[in-house]
């Protein structure tokens, strides 16, 4: 699937799924929150959810692509981005996950075959204000955490750490991590 057009679904739910091959986004996918005025009352909607899936391929956000799950600047919570891919994840475009005034930042859930660089991904999520929750599962290859992580509810799912432990893939944590790592009772095992 090549999604090179703009799709606007304010506070909506958008799901793109490639059953065969890759999923490439070159346009703007926008489920951002909005501000509405009803007579003398101003209301804000929370942002929605975007799911990008490739059953047997990669998910790519091209350099011109934009994924927006941000709230309106004056209020509301940011939404959620979910990516499932058996291949490589490449996020070269713009991610927007800012919360509104007093609202929470964006959440992201990634389940991918491989990841070129955790640092590049983390920088992209930080600049896009995905600061509320981060879940990451990488099915092949190791993960090295070199820098601070901004998520409030942690960056790793239990499944990722179980896979890293059971499959012998390396997980290295170096430097400060601001997020709480939800390791669970099995975290006493030594990581390779």
Buried (B, 14 or more C-beta within 10 A) or exposed (E): BBBEEEBEBBBBEBEBEBEEBBBBBBBBBBBBBBBEEEEEEEEBBBBBBBBBBBBEBBBBBBEEBBBBBBBBBEBBBBBBBBBBBBBBBBBEBBBBBBBBEEBBBBBBBBBBBBBEEBEEBBEBBBEBBBBBBBBBBBBBEBBEBEBEBBBBEBBBBBEBBBBBBEEEBEBEBEEEBEBEBBBEEEEEEEBE
